[in-house]
């Protein structure tokens, strides 16, 4: 009986550890998938801008009309014919979606020209470059992700925790930690 209780205790202990590890692993997969989805959307929009006449803008939006730097979870991409970063009457909305399905994660955009949006013209970023940071409410450094957009319009994914303390501090600052 004692051996049975001991074996059962050890099994419960290992199971508890395994469930916690599985949750961490699952969250990491979700964040990676969200970042990859976002990069795919950016690349798709960039390629669409090659074939369009005029500017194509993507931004976070609280109301589907105006852009906000602190993107949150709702995104809009549209043909920005007057290049003002606002969805005006007659401008075609290409994408409008809830980016993340959880209030625990949000996106923040920071550009070198301090704009609320990212705009492409013929595949290039219209002399704007910057970083989208995927933040988390748990403030876990290993779950921070950044999507860096260069002036040529190309996007790359970055894990700030792997780049050193300076990159990690910059990502934390973007998230408001």
C-alpha positions as CSV (number, residue, x, y, z in Angstrom):
1,X,0.0,0.0,0.0
2,X,2.9,2.4,0.8
3,X,4.5,1.6,-2.5
4,X,1.3,2.4,-4.3
5,X,0.9,5.7,-2.5
6,X,4.5,6.6,-3.2
7,X,4.1,5.7,-6.9
8,X,0.9,7.7,-7.1
9,X,2.5,10.7,-5.5
10,X,5.4,10.7,-7.8
11,X,3.0,10.3,-10.8
12,X,1.0,13.3,-9.7
13,X,4.1,15.4,-9.1
14,X,5.5,14.6,-12.6
15,X,2.0,15.2,-14.2
16,X,1.8,18.6,-12.5
17,X,5.2,19.6,-13.9
18,X,4.3,18.2,-17.3
19,X,1.1,20.2,-17.5
20,X,2.9,23.5,-16.6
21,X,5.6,22.8,-19.2
22,X,2.9,22.0,-21.8
23,X,1.1,25.3,-21.1
24,X,4.4,27.2,-21.6
25,X,5.1,25.3,-24.8
26,X,1.6,26.0,-26.1
27,X,1.8,29.7,-25.4
28,X,5.1,29.9,-27.2
29,X,3.6,28.2,-30.2
30,X,0.6,30.6,-30.2
31,X,2.9,33.6,-30.1
32,X,5.1,32.2,-32.9
33,X,2.0,31.5,-35.0
34,X,0.6,35.0,-34.4
35,X,3.9,36.6,-35.4
36,X,4.2,34.4,-38.5
37,X,0.6,35.2,-39.5
38,X,1.3,38.9,-39.1
39,X,4.5,38.7,-41.2
40,X,2.6,36.8,-43.9
41,X,-0.1,39.6,-43.9
42,X,2.6,42.3,-44.2
43,X,4.3,40.5,-47.0
44,X,1.0,39.9,-48.8
45,X,0.1,43.6,-48.5
46,X,3.6,44.6,-49.7
47,X,3.2,42.5,-52.8
48,X,-0.3,43.9,-53.4
49,X,1.2,47.4,-53.3
50,X,3.4,46.5,-56.3
51,X,0.3,46.0,-58.5
52,X,-1.7,49.0,-57.1
53,X,-1.6,52.5,-58.3
54,X,-1.2,54.6,-55.1
55,X,-0.4,53.9,-51.5
56,X,-1.4,51.0,-49.3
57,X,-1.5,51.6,-45.5
58,X,-1.8,49.3,-42.5
59,X,-2.4,50.4,-39.0
60,X,-4.1,49.5,-35.7
61,X,-7.5,51.0,-35.3
62,X,-10.0,51.3,-32.4
63,X,-12.9,52.2,-34.8
64,X,-12.0,51.0,-38.3
65,X,-11.4,54.6,-39.5
66,X,-8.4,56.2,-37.8
67,X,-5.0,54.8,-37.0
68,X,-3.4,54.4,-33.6
69,X,0.2,53.6,-32.7
70,X,-0.8,51.3,-29.9
71,X,-2.4,48.9,-32.3
72,X,-4.1,46.6,-29.8
73,X,-5.6,43.7,-31.7
74,X,-7.7,45.2,-34.5
75,X,-5.9,45.9,-37.8
76,X,-7.0,47.7,-41.0
77,X,-5.2,47.8,-44.3
78,X,-6.6,50.1,-47.1
79,X,-5.8,51.9,-50.3
80,X,-4.7,55.3,-49.0
81,X,-5.2,57.5,-52.0
82,X,-4.6,60.8,-50.2
83,X,-1.7,59.4,-48.1
84,X,-3.1,60.7,-44.8
85,X,-3.2,57.4,-42.9
86,X,-7.0,57.7,-42.4
87,X,-9.7,55.5,-44.0
88,X,-11.7,58.2,-45.9
89,X,-14.9,57.7,-48.0
90,X,-14.1,56.0,-51.2
91,X,-10.9,54.3,-50.0
92,X,-10.9,50.6,-50.4
93,X,-10.4,48.5,-47.2
94,X,-8.4,45.4,-48.1
95,X,-8.0,43.8,-44.6
96,X,-9.9,44.4,-41.4
97,X,-9.4,41.8,-38.7
98,X,-9.0,41.0,-35.1
99,X,-5.3,40.0,-35.1
100,X,-5.2,38.1,-31.8
101,X,-7.9,36.2,-30.1
102,X,-6.8,37.0,-26.6
103,X,-6.8,40.2,-24.6
104,X,-3.4,39.0,-23.1
105,X,-1.5,40.1,-26.3
106,X,-1.4,43.3,-28.3
107,X,0.7,44.9,-31.0
108,X,2.6,48.2,-30.7
109,X,4.0,50.1,-33.7
110,X,7.1,52.4,-33.4
111,X,8.5,54.1,-36.5
112,X,11.5,56.4,-37.0
113,X,9.2,59.1,-38.4
114,X,6.8,58.8,-35.5
115,X,3.8,57.9,-37.7
116,X,0.7,56.0,-36.6
117,X,0.7,53.7,-39.6
118,X,2.9,51.9,-42.1
119,X,2.5,52.8,-45.7
120,X,3.8,51.1,-48.9
121,X,4.0,52.6,-52.3
122,X,5.1,50.2,-55.1
123,X,6.4,47.7,-52.5
124,X,8.6,50.2,-50.6
125,X,7.7,51.7,-47.3
126,X,7.6,55.3,-48.5
127,X,10.8,56.1,-46.5
128,X,9.3,54.7,-43.3
129,X,10.8,51.9,-41.3
130,X,10.0,50.7,-37.8
131,X,9.1,47.8,-35.5
132,X,5.9,46.0,-34.5
133,X,6.2,44.6,-31.0
134,X,4.0,41.7,-29.9
135,X,3.5,42.4,-26.2
136,X,2.0,40.1,-23.5
137,X,0.2,40.9,-20.2
138,X,2.3,38.3,-18.3
139,X,5.4,40.4,-19.1
140,X,7.4,37.4,-20.0
141,X,10.5,38.2,-22.0
142,X,10.6,34.9,-23.8
143,X,7.2,35.7,-25.3
144,X,8.2,39.1,-26.7
145,X,8.3,39.1,-30.5
146,X,9.2,41.9,-32.9
147,X,8.6,42.3,-36.6
148,X,11.1,44.7,-38.1
149,X,10.2,46.5,-41.3
150,X,13.1,48.0,-43.3
151,X,12.9,50.9,-45.8
152,X,12.7,48.4,-48.7
153,X,9.5,47.0,-47.2
154,X,10.9,43.7,-46.1
155,X,10.0,42.2,-42.7
156,X,12.0,40.0,-40.4
157,X,11.1,38.4,-37.1
158,X,13.1,39.1,-34.0
159,X,13.1,37.5,-30.5
160,X,14.5,40.3,-28.3
161,X,15.5,38.0,-25.5
162,X,18.0,36.3,-27.8
163,X,19.6,39.6,-28.9
164,X,20.9,40.8,-25.6
165,X,19.9,43.2,-22.8
166,X,19.7,46.4,-24.9
167,X,17.2,44.9,-27.4
168,X,15.2,43.4,-24.6
169,X,15.0,46.8,-22.8
170,X,13.9,48.5,-26.0
171,X,11.1,45.9,-26.5
172,X,10.0,46.2,-22.9
173,X,9.8,50.0,-23.3
174,X,7.7,49.6,-26.4
175,X,5.2,47.5,-24.5
176,X,5.1,50.0,-21.6
177,X,6.8,47.8,-19.0
